[in-house]
Amino acid sequence: MTPECQLLGTLGCHLCEVAQAVLMPFVESGLLVELLDIAEHEELVERYGLRIPVLRRCDTGAELDWPFAGAQVVDFLR
């Protein structure tokens, strides 16, 4: 079973848009990814403001920092 994930980013972030494009084939194959705008949560801005985009697994809390490619996402989801 594929874990659910969150993609932490914000509107207007070019790298976040690129990360979404990298994740799109996984989403089309059934991966559930919640887009979480860090700008809506002060504590997330403090924690992730310089790191976004970040892919976070909901089941383990593991995080994959940008830059990442499809092969790294596959390894991260195992």
N, CA, C and O atoms as a Tripos MOL2 file, in Angstrom:
@<TRIPOS>MOLECULE
protein
  312   311    78     0     0
PROTEIN
NO_CHARGES

@<TRIPOS>ATOM
      1 N           0.8460   -1.1850    0.0000 N.3       1 MET1
      2 CA          0.0000    0.0000    0.0000 C.3       1 MET1
      3 C           0.8880    1.2440    0.0000 C.2       1 MET1
      4 O           1.8390    1.3250    0.7780 O.2       1 MET1
      5 N           0.5940    2.1850   -0.8430 N.am      2 THR2
      6 CA          1.3680    3.4130   -0.9700 C.3       2 THR2
      7 C           1.0090    4.3680    0.1640 C.2       2 THR2
      8 O          -0.1720    4.5830    0.4370 O.2       2 THR2
      9 N           2.0160    4.9470    0.8300 N.am      3 PRO3
     10 CA          1.7120    5.8890    1.9130 C.3       3 PRO3
     11 C           1.1530    7.1970    1.3790 C.2       3 PRO3
     12 O           1.3980    7.5730    0.2330 O.2       3 PRO3
     13 N           0.3960    7.8850    2.2280 N.am      4 GLU4
     14 CA         -0.0620    9.2260    1.8920 C.3       4 GLU4
     15 C           1.0530   10.1980    2.2070 C.2       4 GLU4
     16 O           1.8590    9.9600    3.1060 O.2       4 GLU4
     17 N           1.1010   11.3050    1.4590 N.am      5 CYS5
     18 CA          2.1650   12.2940    1.6380 C.3       5 CYS5
     19 C           1.5840   13.6960    1.6370 C.2       5 CYS5
     20 O           0.4440   13.9280    1.2340 O.2       5 CYS5
     21 N           2.4090   14.6220    2.1030 N.am      6 GLN6
     22 CA          2.1180   16.0440    2.0150 C.3       6 GLN6
     23 C           3.2760   16.6920    1.2740 C.2       6 GLN6
     24 O           4.4360   16.3380    1.4830 O.2       6 GLN6
     25 N           2.9560   17.6320    0.4190 N.am      7 LEU7
     26 CA          3.9770   18.4480   -0.2260 C.3       7 LEU7
     27 C           3.8770   19.8300    0.3830 C.2       7 LEU7
     28 O           2.9000   20.5490    0.1730 O.2       7 LEU7
     29 N           4.9000   20.1930    1.1400 N.am      8 LEU8
     30 CA          4.9280   21.4870    1.7940 C.3       8 LEU8
     31 C           5.5570   22.5010    0.8580 C.2       8 LEU8
     32 O           6.6500   22.2860    0.3350 O.2       8 LEU8
     33 N           4.8630   23.6000    0.6540 N.am      9 GLY9
     34 CA          5.3250   24.6420   -0.2460 C.3       9 GLY9
     35 C           4.4910   25.8820   -0.0420 C.2       9 GLY9
     36 O           3.8870   26.0690    1.0140 O.2       9 GLY9
     37 N           4.4580   26.7310   -1.0540 N.am     10 THR10
     38 CA          3.6350   27.9330   -0.9860 C.3      10 THR10
     39 C           3.3290   28.4130   -2.4040 C.2      10 THR10
     40 O           4.0100   28.0390   -3.3590 O.2      10 THR10
     41 N           2.3160   29.2310   -2.5240 N.am     11 LEU11
     42 CA          1.9340   29.7780   -3.8250 C.3      11 LEU11
     43 C           3.0480   30.6570   -4.3730 C.2      11 LEU11
     44 O           3.7030   31.3840   -3.6250 O.2      11 LEU11
     45 N           3.2570   30.5850   -5.6720 N.am     12 GLY12
     46 CA          4.2600   31.4130   -6.3120 C.3      12 GLY12
     47 C           5.6680   30.8690   -6.2160 C.2      12 GLY12
     48 O           6.6130   31.5220   -6.6570 O.2      12 GLY12
     49 N           5.8250   29.6910   -5.6510 N.am     13 CYS13
     50 CA          7.1390   29.0590   -5.5100 C.3      13 CYS13
     51 C           7.4070   28.2060   -6.7510 C.2      13 CYS13
     52 O           6.7730   27.1690   -6.9440 O.2      13 CYS13
     53 N           8.3440   28.6430   -7.5860 N.am     14 HIS14
     54 CA          8.6440   27.9220   -8.8260 C.3      14 HIS14
     55 C           9.1210   26.5020   -8.5480 C.2      14 HIS14
     56 O           8.7120   25.5690   -9.2400 O.2      14 HIS14
     57 N           9.9700   26.3260   -7.5580 N.am     15 LEU15
     58 CA         10.4630   24.9820   -7.2410 C.3      15 LEU15
     59 C           9.3370   24.0720   -6.7630 C.2      15 LEU15
     60 O           9.3610   22.8670   -7.0160 O.2      15 LEU15
     61 N           8.3590   24.6400   -6.0800 N.am     16 CYS16
     62 CA          7.2010   23.8560   -5.6370 C.3      16 CYS16
     63 C           6.4000   23.3530   -6.8420 C.2      16 CYS16
     64 O           5.9000   22.2280   -6.8440 O.2      16 CYS16
     65 N           6.2880   24.1940   -7.8530 N.am     17 GLU17
     66 CA          5.6010   23.7980   -9.0800 C.3      17 GLU17
     67 C           6.3620   22.6850   -9.7910 C.2      17 GLU17
     68 O           5.7530   21.7570  -10.3220 O.2      17 GLU17
     69 N           7.6820   22.7740   -9.8030 N.am     18 VAL18
     70 CA          8.5000   21.7240  -10.4120 C.3      18 VAL18
     71 C           8.3430   20.4270   -9.6260 C.2      18 VAL18
     72 O           8.2320   19.3530  -10.2180 O.2      18 VAL18
     73 N           8.3330   20.5170   -8.2990 N.am     19 ALA19
     74 CA          8.1480   19.3250   -7.4590 C.3      19 ALA19
     75 C           6.7910   18.6760   -7.7330 C.2      19 ALA19
     76 O           6.6850   17.4510   -7.7870 O.2      19 ALA19
     77 N           5.7620   19.4930   -7.9060 N.am     20 GLN20
     78 CA          4.4360   18.9480   -8.2340 C.3      20 GLN20
     79 C           4.4900   18.1800   -9.5460 C.2      20 GLN20
     80 O           3.8800   17.1180   -9.6730 O.2      20 GLN20
     81 N           5.2130   18.7120  -10.5140 N.am     21 ALA21
     82 CA          5.3390   18.0300  -11.8050 C.3      21 ALA21
     83 C           6.0670   16.7020  -11.6520 C.2      21 ALA21
     84 O           5.7040   15.7220  -12.3030 O.2      21 ALA21
     85 N           7.0900   16.6550  -10.8010 N.am     22 VAL22
     86 CA          7.8130   15.4070  -10.5490 C.3      22 VAL22
     87 C           6.8790   14.3780   -9.9160 C.2      22 VAL22
     88 O           6.9620   13.1880  -10.2190 O.2      22 VAL22
     89 N           5.9870   14.8420   -9.0340 N.am     23 LEU23
     90 CA          5.0860   13.9360   -8.3190 C.3      23 LEU23
     91 C           3.8680   13.5140   -9.1290 C.2      23 LEU23
     92 O           3.2140   12.5310   -8.7820 O.2      23 LEU23
     93 N           3.5480   14.2350  -10.2000 N.am     24 MET24
     94 CA          2.3250   13.9660  -10.9550 C.3      24 MET24
     95 C           2.2040   12.5100  -11.4330 C.2      24 MET24
     96 O           1.1190   11.9430  -11.3010 O.2      24 MET24
     97 N           3.2370   11.8780  -11.9740 N.am     25 PRO25
     98 CA          3.0930   10.4740  -12.3780 C.3      25 PRO25
     99 C           2.7430    9.5530  -11.2060 C.2      25 PRO25
    100 O           2.0310    8.5650  -11.3830 O.2      25 PRO25
    101 N           3.2360    9.8720  -10.0270 N.am     26 PHE26
    102 CA          2.9250    9.0730   -8.8430 C.3      26 PHE26
    103 C           1.4740    9.2730   -8.4220 C.2      26 PHE26
    104 O           0.7980    8.3230   -8.0260 O.2      26 PHE26
    105 N           1.0010   10.5160   -8.5100 N.am     27 VAL27
    106 CA         -0.3970   10.8200   -8.2020 C.3      27 VAL27
    107 C          -1.3110   10.1020   -9.1920 C.2      27 VAL27
    108 O          -2.3400    9.5500   -8.8040 O.2      27 VAL27
    109 N          -0.9400   10.1110  -10.4570 N.am     28 GLU28
    110 CA         -1.7430    9.4390  -11.4760 C.3      28 GLU28
    111 C          -1.7740    7.9320  -11.2530 C.2      28 GLU28
    112 O          -2.6840    7.2490  -11.7240 O.2      28 GLU28
    113 N          -0.7620    7.4040  -10.5230 N.am     29 SER29
    114 CA         -0.7070    5.9740  -10.2160 C.3      29 SER29
    115 C          -1.3180    5.6540   -8.8560 C.2      29 SER29
    116 O          -1.2610    4.5080   -8.4100 O.2      29 SER29
    117 N          -1.9030    6.6530   -8.1900 N.am     30 GLY30
    118 CA         -2.6260    6.3920   -6.9540 C.3      30 GLY30
    119 C          -2.0450    6.9830   -5.6870 C.2      30 GLY30
    120 O          -2.6450    6.8350   -4.6220 O.2      30 GLY30
    121 N          -0.8850    7.6550   -5.7570 N.am     31 LEU31
    122 CA         -0.3190    8.2770   -4.5610 C.3      31 LEU31
    123 C          -1.1900    9.4690   -4.1570 C.2      31 LEU31
    124 O          -1.5270   10.3130   -4.9870 O.2      31 LEU31
    125 N          -1.5430    9.5260   -2.8960 N.am     32 LEU32
    126 CA         -2.3070   10.6550   -2.3780 C.3      32 LEU32
    127 C          -1.3270   11.6840   -1.8330 C.2      32 LEU32
    128 O          -0.5470   11.3880   -0.9270 O.2      32 LEU32
    129 N          -1.3670   12.8970   -2.3860 N.am     33 VAL33
    130 CA         -0.4740   13.9750   -1.9670 C.3      33 VAL33
    131 C          -1.3290   15.1940   -1.6430 C.2      33 VAL33
    132 O          -2.0320   15.7240   -2.5040 O.2      33 VAL33
    133 N          -1.2570   15.6230   -0.4020 N.am     34 GLU34
    134 CA         -1.9280   16.8420    0.0360 C.3      34 GLU34
    135 C          -0.9530   17.9990   -0.1470 C.2      34 GLU34
    136 O           0.1810   17.9400    0.3280 O.2      34 GLU34
    137 N          -1.3890   19.0420   -0.8290 N.am     35 LEU35
    138 CA         -0.5710   20.2440   -0.9830 C.3      35 LEU35
    139 C          -0.8160   21.1280    0.2310 C.2      35 LEU35
    140 O          -1.9410   21.5640    0.4740 O.2      35 LEU35
    141 N           0.2350   21.3890    0.9870 N.am     36 LEU36
    142 CA          0.1150   22.1520    2.2200 C.3      36 LEU36
    143 C           0.8740   23.4650    2.0680 C.2      36 LEU36
    144 O           2.0940   23.4710    1.9090 O.2      36 LEU36
    145 N           0.1380   24.5860    2.1170 N.am     37 ASP37
    146 CA          0.7350   25.9140    1.9710 C.3      37 ASP37
    147 C           1.2710   26.3580    3.3250 C.2      37 ASP37
    148 O           0.5050   26.6310    4.2490 O.2      37 ASP37
    149 N           2.5960   26.4260    3.4330 N.am     38 ILE38
    150 CA          3.2050   26.7620    4.7190 C.3      38 ILE38
    151 C           2.8790   28.1910    5.1520 C.2      38 ILE38
    152 O           2.9250   28.5020    6.3420 O.2      38 ILE38
    153 N           2.5480   29.0630    4.1940 N.am     39 ALA39
    154 CA          2.2540   30.4660    4.5170 C.3      39 ALA39
    155 C           1.0420   30.6040    5.4240 C.2      39 ALA39
    156 O           0.8570   31.6410    6.0600 O.2      39 ALA39
    157 N           0.2180   29.5670    5.4900 N.am     40 GLU40
    158 CA         -0.9850   29.6070    6.3220 C.3      40 GLU40
    159 C          -0.7130   29.2190    7.7720 C.2      40 GLU40
    160 O          -1.6180   29.2710    8.6050 O.2      40 GLU40
    161 N           0.5360   28.8270    8.0840 N.am     41 HIS41
    162 CA          0.8770   28.3490    9.4250 C.3      41 HIS41
    163 C           2.2500   28.8970    9.8170 C.2      41 HIS41
    164 O           3.2660   28.4990    9.2470 O.2      41 HIS41
    165 N           2.2770   29.8010   10.7800 N.am     42 GLU42
    166 CA          3.5260   30.4600   11.1670 C.3      42 GLU42
    167 C           4.6110   29.4610   11.5610 C.2      42 GLU42
    168 O           5.7800   29.6430   11.2220 O.2      42 GLU42
    169 N           4.2220   28.4080   12.2780 N.am     43 GLU43
    170 CA          5.2220   27.4300   12.7090 C.3      43 GLU43
    171 C           5.8240   26.6780   11.5260 C.2      43 GLU43
    172 O           6.9880   26.2800   11.5720 O.2      43 GLU43
    173 N           5.0420   26.4820   10.4690 N.am     44 LEU44
    174 CA          5.5700   25.8140    9.2740 C.3      44 LEU44
    175 C           6.4980   26.7390    8.4970 C.2      44 LEU44
    176 O           7.4790   26.2800    7.9130 O.2      44 LEU44
    177 N           6.2000   28.0380    8.4820 N.am     45 VAL45
    178 CA          7.0920   29.0010    7.8340 C.3      45 VAL45
    179 C           8.4460   28.9870    8.5330 C.2      45 VAL45
    180 O           9.4880   28.9840    7.8790 O.2      45 VAL45
    181 N           8.4270   28.9770    9.8590 N.am     46 GLU46
    182 CA          9.6770   28.9580   10.6240 C.3      46 GLU46
    183 C          10.4760   27.6810   10.3530 C.2      46 GLU46
    184 O          11.7000   27.7220   10.2290 O.2      46 GLU46
    185 N           9.7830   26.5650   10.2660 N.am     47 ARG47
    186 CA         10.4660   25.2710   10.1040 C.3      47 ARG47
    187 C          10.9010   25.0040    8.6660 C.2      47 ARG47
    188 O          11.9860   24.4700    8.4360 O.2      47 ARG47
    189 N          10.0520   25.3760    7.6890 N.am     48 TYR48
    190 CA         10.2850   24.9850    6.3040 C.3      48 TYR48
    191 C          10.5570   26.1450    5.3500 C.2      48 TYR48
    192 O          10.8080   25.9140    4.1670 O.2      48 TYR48
    193 N          10.5150   27.3680    5.8260 N.am     49 GLY49
    194 CA         10.6140   28.5370    4.9550 C.3      49 GLY49
    195 C          11.8060   28.5260    4.0050 C.2      49 GLY49
    196 O          11.6970   28.9970    2.8730 O.2      49 GLY49
    197 N          12.9370   27.9980    4.4500 N.am     50 LEU50
    198 CA         14.1430   27.9640    3.6130 C.3      50 LEU50
    199 C          14.3510   26.6060    2.9510 C.2      50 LEU50
    200 O          15.3220   26.4190    2.2180 O.2      50 LEU50
    201 N          13.4470   25.6540    3.2010 N.am     51 ARG51
    202 CA         13.6490   24.2900    2.7100 C.3      51 ARG51
    203 C          12.6680   23.8720    1.6080 C.2      51 ARG51
    204 O          12.9140   22.8810    0.9210 O.2      51 ARG51
    205 N          11.5770   24.5970    1.4270 N.am     52 ILE52
    206 CA         10.5370   24.1330    0.5040 C.3      52 ILE52
    207 C          11.0560   24.0610   -0.9170 C.2      52 ILE52
    208 O          11.9420   24.8160   -1.3160 O.2      52 ILE52
    209 N          10.4870   23.1380   -1.6690 N.am     53 PRO53
    210 CA          9.4580   22.1680   -1.3230 C.3      53 PRO53
    211 C          10.0210   20.9730   -0.5470 C.2      53 PRO53
    212 O          11.1740   20.5780   -0.7220 O.2      53 PRO53
    213 N           9.1720   20.4180    0.3090 N.am     54 VAL54
    214 CA          9.5220   19.2410    1.1020 C.3      54 VAL54
    215 C           8.3860   18.2440    0.9680 C.2      54 VAL54
    216 O           7.2200   18.5980    1.1460 O.2      54 VAL54
    217 N           8.7200   16.9910    0.6540 N.am     55 LEU55
    218 CA          7.7410   15.9120    0.6010 C.3      55 LEU55
    219 C           7.8080   15.1800    1.9330 C.2      55 LEU55
    220 O           8.8750   14.7200    2.3400 O.2      55 LEU55
    221 N           6.6690   15.0730    2.6120 N.am     56 ARG56
    222 CA          6.6120   14.4300    3.9290 C.3      56 ARG56
    223 C           5.6270   13.2640    3.9090 C.2      56 ARG56
    224 O           4.4920   13.3980    3.4530 O.2      56 ARG56
    225 N           6.0840   12.1230    4.4100 N.am     57 ARG57
    226 CA          5.2050   10.9530    4.5450 C.3      57 ARG57
    227 C           4.3230   11.1320    5.7710 C.2      57 ARG57
    228 O           4.8060   11.4990    6.8420 O.2      57 ARG57
    229 N           3.0330   10.8740    5.6130 N.am     58 CYS58
    230 CA          2.1040   11.0080    6.7290 C.3      58 CYS58
    231 C           2.2500    9.8680    7.7260 C.2      58 CYS58
    232 O           1.9920   10.0550    8.9150 O.2      58 CYS58
    233 N           2.6590    8.6910    7.2650 N.am     59 ASP59
    234 CA          2.7290    7.5360    8.1650 C.3      59 ASP59
    235 C           3.9580    7.5530    9.0650 C.2      59 ASP59
    236 O           3.8650    7.1570   10.2270 O.2      59 ASP59
    237 N           5.0970    7.9960    8.5680 N.am     60 THR60
    238 CA          6.3350    7.9500    9.3470 C.3      60 THR60
    239 C           6.8620    9.3280    9.7240 C.2      60 THR60
    240 O           7.6860    9.4500   10.6290 O.2      60 THR60
    241 N           6.3950   10.3620    9.0410 N.am     61 GLY61
    242 CA          6.9220   11.6970    9.2640 C.3      61 GLY61
    243 C           8.2460   11.9490    8.5510 C.2      61 GLY61
    244 O           8.8200   13.0320    8.6680 O.2      61 GLY61
    245 N           8.7350   10.9450    7.8080 N.am     62 ALA62
    246 CA          9.9920   11.1020    7.0670 C.3      62 ALA62
    247 C           9.8280   12.2180    6.0400 C.2      62 ALA62
    248 O           8.7440   12.4170    5.4910 O.2      62 ALA62
    249 N          10.9190   12.9430    5.7880 N.am     63 GLU63
    250 CA         10.8890   14.0770    4.8770 C.3      63 GLU63
    251 C          11.9500   13.9380    3.7980 C.2      63 GLU63
    252 O          13.0630   13.4740    4.0440 O.2      63 GLU63
    253 N          11.5730   14.3540    2.5980 N.am     64 LEU64
    254 CA         12.4830   14.3740    1.4550 C.3      64 LEU64
    255 C          12.5780   15.8200    0.9830 C.2      64 LEU64
    256 O          11.6150   16.3870    0.4670 O.2      64 LEU64
    257 N          13.7590   16.4020    1.1710 N.am     65 ASP65
    258 CA         13.9680   17.7970    0.7760 C.3      65 ASP65
    259 C          14.2530   17.8980   -0.7160 C.2      65 ASP65
    260 O          14.7820   16.9730   -1.3330 O.2      65 ASP65
    261 N          13.8960   19.0240   -1.2680 N.am     66 TRP66
    262 CA         14.2060   19.3540   -2.6460 C.3      66 TRP66
    263 C          15.7020   19.5980   -2.7620 C.2      66 TRP66
    264 O          16.2760   20.1580   -1.8280 O.2      66 TRP66
    265 N          16.3540   19.2270   -3.8130 N.am     67 PRO67
    266 CA         15.7960   18.6820   -5.0570 C.3      67 PRO67
    267 C          15.6450   17.1680   -4.9860 C.2      67 PRO67
    268 O          16.4590   16.4700   -4.3820 O.2      67 PRO67
    269 N          14.5710   16.6750   -5.6270 N.am     68 PHE68
    270 CA         14.3850   15.2380   -5.7560 C.3      68 PHE68
    271 C          13.8390   14.9150   -7.1350 C.2      68 PHE68
    272 O          13.1240   15.7040   -7.7530 O.2      68 PHE68
    273 N          14.2030   13.7270   -7.5940 N.am     69 ALA69
    274 CA         13.7460   13.2240   -8.8960 C.3      69 ALA69
    275 C          12.8710   12.0030   -8.6500 C.2      69 ALA69
    276 O          12.7380   11.5360   -7.5190 O.2      69 ALA69
    277 N          12.2830   11.4960   -9.7150 N.am     70 GLY70
    278 CA         11.3840   10.3610   -9.6080 C.3      70 GLY70
    279 C          11.9990    9.1650   -8.9060 C.2      70 GLY70
    280 O          11.3410    8.5350   -8.0770 O.2      70 GLY70
    281 N          13.2520    8.8360   -9.2190 N.am     71 ALA71
    282 CA         13.9120    7.6790   -8.6010 C.3      71 ALA71
    283 C          14.0540    7.8710   -7.0980 C.2      71 ALA71
    284 O          13.9100    6.9130   -6.3380 O.2      71 ALA71
    285 N          14.3340    9.0940   -6.6590 N.am     72 GLN72
    286 CA         14.4380    9.3570   -5.2310 C.3      72 GLN72
    287 C          13.0810    9.2440   -4.5450 C.2      72 GLN72
    288 O          13.0000    8.8030   -3.3980 O.2      72 GLN72
    289 N          12.0300    9.6350   -5.2280 N.am     73 VAL73
    290 CA         10.6810    9.5100   -4.6750 C.3      73 VAL73
    291 C          10.3370    8.0290   -4.5090 C.2      73 VAL73
    292 O           9.7640    7.6400   -3.4910 O.2      73 VAL73
    293 N          10.6770    7.2070   -5.4910 N.am     74 VAL74
    294 CA         10.4230    5.7710   -5.3970 C.3      74 VAL74
    295 C          11.1050    5.2000   -4.1580 C.2      74 VAL74
    296 O          10.4790    4.4700   -3.3890 O.2      74 VAL74
    297 N          12.3710    5.5210   -3.9590 N.am     75 ASP75
    298 CA         13.1060    5.0480   -2.7830 C.3      75 ASP75
    299 C          12.4880    5.5600   -1.4970 C.2      75 ASP75
    300 O          12.3960    4.8250   -0.5140 O.2      75 ASP75
    301 N          12.0680    6.8080   -1.4950 N.am     76 PHE76
    302 CA         11.4650    7.4410   -0.3070 C.3      76 PHE76
    303 C          10.1630    6.7470    0.0720 C.2      76 PHE76
    304 O           9.8560    6.6230    1.2580 O.2      76 PHE76
    305 N           9.4000    6.2990   -0.9040 N.am     77 LEU77
    306 CA          8.0900    5.6920   -0.6340 C.3      77 LEU77
    307 C           8.1810    4.2230   -0.2050 C.2      77 LEU77
    308 O           7.1940    3.6500    0.2550 O.2      77 LEU77
    309 N           9.3570    3.6160   -0.3540 N.am     78 ARG78
    310 CA          9.5130    2.2020    0.0360 C.3      78 ARG78
    311 C           9.5210    2.0470    1.5340 C.2      78 ARG78
    312 O           9.6430    0.9310    2.0380 O.2      78 ARG78
@<TRIPOS>BOND
     1     1     2 1
     2     2     3 1
     3     3     4 2
     4     3     5 am
     5     5     6 1
     6     6     7 1
     7     7     8 2
     8     7     9 am
     9     9    10 1
    10    10    11 1
    11    11    12 2
    12    11    13 am
    13    13    14 1
    14    14    15 1
    15    15    16 2
    16    15    17 am
    17    17    18 1
    18    18    19 1
    19    19    20 2
    20    19    21 am
    21    21    22 1
    22    22    23 1
    23    23    24 2
    24    23    25 am
    25    25    26 1
    26    26    27 1
    27    27    28 2
    28    27    29 am
    29    29    30 1
    30    30    31 1
    31    31    32 2
    32    31    33 am
    33    33    34 1
    34    34    35 1
    35    35    36 2
    36    35    37 am
    37    37    38 1
    38    38    39 1
    39    39    40 2
    40    39    41 am
    41    41    42 1
    42    42    43 1
    43    43    44 2
    44    43    45 am
    45    45    46 1
    46    46    47 1
    47    47    48 2
    48    47    49 am
    49    49    50 1
    50    50    51 1
    51    51    52 2
    52    51    53 am
    53    53    54 1
    54    54    55 1
    55    55    56 2
    56    55    57 am
    57    57    58 1
    58    58    59 1
    59    59    60 2
    60    59    61 am
    61    61    62 1
    62    62    63 1
    63    63    64 2
    64    63    65 am
    65    65    66 1
    66    66    67 1
    67    67    68 2
    68    67    69 am
    69    69    70 1
    70    70    71 1
    71    71    72 2
    72    71    73 am
    73    73    74 1
    74    74    75 1
    75    75    76 2
    76    75    77 am
    77    77    78 1
    78    78    79 1
    79    79    80 2
    80    79    81 am
    81    81    82 1
    82    82    83 1
    83    83    84 2
    84    83    85 am
    85    85    86 1
    86    86    87 1
    87    87    88 2
    88    87    89 am
    89    89    90 1
    90    90    91 1
    91    91    92 2
    92    91    93 am
    93    93    94 1
    94    94    95 1
    95    95    96 2
    96    95    97 am
    97    97    98 1
    98    98    99 1
    99    99   100 2
   100    99   101 am
   101   101   102 1
   102   102   103 1
   103   103   104 2
   104   103   105 am
   105   105   106 1
   106   106   107 1
   107   107   108 2
   108   107   109 am
   109   109   110 1
   110   110   111 1
   111   111   112 2
   112   111   113 am
   113   113   114 1
   114   114   115 1
   115   115   116 2
   116   115   117 am
   117   117   118 1
   118   118   119 1
   119   119   120 2
   120   119   121 am
   121   121   122 1
   122   122   123 1
   123   123   124 2
   124   123   125 am
   125   125   126 1
   126   126   127 1
   127   127   128 2
   128   127   129 am
   129   129   130 1
   130   130   131 1
   131   131   132 2
   132   131   133 am
   133   133   134 1
   134   134   135 1
   135   135   136 2
   136   135   137 am
   137   137   138 1
   138   138   139 1
   139   139   140 2
   140   139   141 am
   141   141   142 1
   142   142   143 1
   143   143   144 2
   144   143   145 am
   145   145   146 1
   146   146   147 1
   147   147   148 2
   148   147   149 am
   149   149   150 1
   150   150   151 1
   151   151   152 2
   152   151   153 am
   153   153   154 1
   154   154   155 1
   155   155   156 2
   156   155   157 am
   157   157   158 1
   158   158   159 1
   159   159   160 2
   160   159   161 am
   161   161   162 1
   162   162   163 1
   163   163   164 2
   164   163   165 am
   165   165   166 1
   166   166   167 1
   167   167   168 2
   168   167   169 am
   169   169   170 1
   170   170   171 1
   171   171   172 2
   172   171   173 am
   173   173   174 1
   174   174   175 1
   175   175   176 2
   176   175   177 am
   177   177   178 1
   178   178   179 1
   179   179   180 2
   180   179   181 am
   181   181   182 1
   182   182   183 1
   183   183   184 2
   184   183   185 am
   185   185   186 1
   186   186   187 1
   187   187   188 2
   188   187   189 am
   189   189   190 1
   190   190   191 1
   191   191   192 2
   192   191   193 am
   193   193   194 1
   194   194   195 1
   195   195   196 2
   196   195   197 am
   197   197   198 1
   198   198   199 1
   199   199   200 2
   200   199   201 am
   201   201   202 1
   202   202   203 1
   203   203   204 2
   204   203   205 am
   205   205   206 1
   206   206   207 1
   207   207   208 2
   208   207   209 am
   209   209   210 1
   210   210   211 1
   211   211   212 2
   212   211   213 am
   213   213   214 1
   214   214   215 1
   215   215   216 2
   216   215   217 am
   217   217   218 1
   218   218   219 1
   219   219   220 2
   220   219   221 am
   221   221   222 1
   222   222   223 1
   223   223   224 2
   224   223   225 am
   225   225   226 1
   226   226   227 1
   227   227   228 2
   228   227   229 am
   229   229   230 1
   230   230   231 1
   231   231   232 2
   232   231   233 am
   233   233   234 1
   234   234   235 1
   235   235   236 2
   236   235   237 am
   237   237   238 1
   238   238   239 1
   239   239   240 2
   240   239   241 am
   241   241   242 1
   242   242   243 1
   243   243   244 2
   244   243   245 am
   245   245   246 1
   246   246   247 1
   247   247   248 2
   248   247   249 am
   249   249   250 1
   250   250   251 1
   251   251   252 2
   252   251   253 am
   253   253   254 1
   254   254   255 1
   255   255   256 2
   256   255   257 am
   257   257   258 1
   258   258   259 1
   259   259   260 2
   260   259   261 am
   261   261   262 1
   262   262   263 1
   263   263   264 2
   264   263   265 am
   265   265   266 1
   266   266   267 1
   267   267   268 2
   268   267   269 am
   269   269   270 1
   270   270   271 1
   271   271   272 2
   272   271   273 am
   273   273   274 1
   274   274   275 1
   275   275   276 2
   276   275   277 am
   277   277   278 1
   278   278   279 1
   279   279   280 2
   280   279   281 am
   281   281   282 1
   282   282   283 1
   283   283   284 2
   284   283   285 am
   285   285   286 1
   286   286   287 1
   287   287   288 2
   288   287   289 am
   289   289   290 1
   290   290   291 1
   291   291   292 2
   292   291   293 am
   293   293   294 1
   294   294   295 1
   295   295   296 2
   296   295   297 am
   297   297   298 1
   298   298   299 1
   299   299   300 2
   300   299   301 am
   301   301   302 1
   302   302   303 1
   303   303   304 2
   304   303   305 am
   305   305   306 1
   306   306   307 1
   307   307   308 2
   308   307   309 am
   309   309   310 1
   310   310   311 1
   311   311   312 2
@<TRIPOS>SUBSTRUCTURE
     1 MET1         2 RESIDUE 1 A MET
     2 THR2         6 RESIDUE 1 A THR
     3 PRO3        10 RESIDUE 1 A PRO
     4 GLU4        14 RESIDUE 1 A GLU
     5 CYS5        18 RESIDUE 1 A CYS
     6 GLN6        22 RESIDUE 1 A GLN
     7 LEU7        26 RESIDUE 1 A LEU
     8 LEU8        30 RESIDUE 1 A LEU
     9 GLY9        34 RESIDUE 1 A GLY
    10 THR10       38 RESIDUE 1 A THR
    11 LEU11       42 RESIDUE 1 A LEU
    12 GLY12       46 RESIDUE 1 A GLY
    13 CYS13       50 RESIDUE 1 A CYS
    14 HIS14       54 RESIDUE 1 A HIS
    15 LEU15       58 RESIDUE 1 A LEU
    16 CYS16       62 RESIDUE 1 A CYS
    17 GLU17       66 RESIDUE 1 A GLU
    18 VAL18       70 RESIDUE 1 A VAL
    19 ALA19       74 RESIDUE 1 A ALA
    20 GLN20       78 RESIDUE 1 A GLN
    21 ALA21       82 RESIDUE 1 A ALA
    22 VAL22       86 RESIDUE 1 A VAL
    23 LEU23       90 RESIDUE 1 A LEU
    24 MET24       94 RESIDUE 1 A MET
    25 PRO25       98 RESIDUE 1 A PRO
    26 PHE26      102 RESIDUE 1 A PHE
    27 VAL27      106 RESIDUE 1 A VAL
    28 GLU28      110 RESIDUE 1 A GLU
    29 SER29      114 RESIDUE 1 A SER
    30 GLY30      118 RESIDUE 1 A GLY
    31 LEU31      122 RESIDUE 1 A LEU
    32 LEU32      126 RESIDUE 1 A LEU
    33 VAL33      130 RESIDUE 1 A VAL
    34 GLU34      134 RESIDUE 1 A GLU
    35 LEU35      138 RESIDUE 1 A LEU
    36 LEU36      142 RESIDUE 1 A LEU
    37 ASP37      146 RESIDUE 1 A ASP
    38 ILE38      150 RESIDUE 1 A ILE
    39 ALA39      154 RESIDUE 1 A ALA
    40 GLU40      158 RESIDUE 1 A GLU
    41 HIS41      162 RESIDUE 1 A HIS
    42 GLU42      166 RESIDUE 1 A GLU
    43 GLU43      170 RESIDUE 1 A GLU
    44 LEU44      174 RESIDUE 1 A LEU
    45 VAL45      178 RESIDUE 1 A VAL
    46 GLU46      182 RESIDUE 1 A GLU
    47 ARG47      186 RESIDUE 1 A ARG
    48 TYR48      190 RESIDUE 1 A TYR
    49 GLY49      194 RESIDUE 1 A GLY
    50 LEU50      198 RESIDUE 1 A LEU
    51 ARG51      202 RESIDUE 1 A ARG
    52 ILE52      206 RESIDUE 1 A ILE
    53 PRO53      210 RESIDUE 1 A PRO
    54 VAL54      214 RESIDUE 1 A VAL
    55 LEU55      218 RESIDUE 1 A LEU
    56 ARG56      222 RESIDUE 1 A ARG
    57 ARG57      226 RESIDUE 1 A ARG
    58 CYS58      230 RESIDUE 1 A CYS
    59 ASP59      234 RESIDUE 1 A ASP
    60 THR60      238 RESIDUE 1 A THR
    61 GLY61      242 RESIDUE 1 A GLY
    62 ALA62      246 RESIDUE 1 A ALA
    63 GLU63      250 RESIDUE 1 A GLU
    64 LEU64      254 RESIDUE 1 A LEU
    65 ASP65      258 RESIDUE 1 A ASP
    66 TRP66      262 RESIDUE 1 A TRP
    67 PRO67      266 RESIDUE 1 A PRO
    68 PHE68      270 RESIDUE 1 A PHE
    69 ALA69      274 RESIDUE 1 A ALA
    70 GLY70      278 RESIDUE 1 A GLY
    71 ALA71      282 RESIDUE 1 A ALA
    72 GLN72      286 RESIDUE 1 A GLN
    73 VAL73      290 RESIDUE 1 A VAL
    74 VAL74      294 RESIDUE 1 A VAL
    75 ASP75      298 RESIDUE 1 A ASP
    76 PHE76      302 RESIDUE 1 A PHE
    77 LEU77      306 RESIDUE 1 A LEU
    78 ARG78      310 RESIDUE 1 A ARG
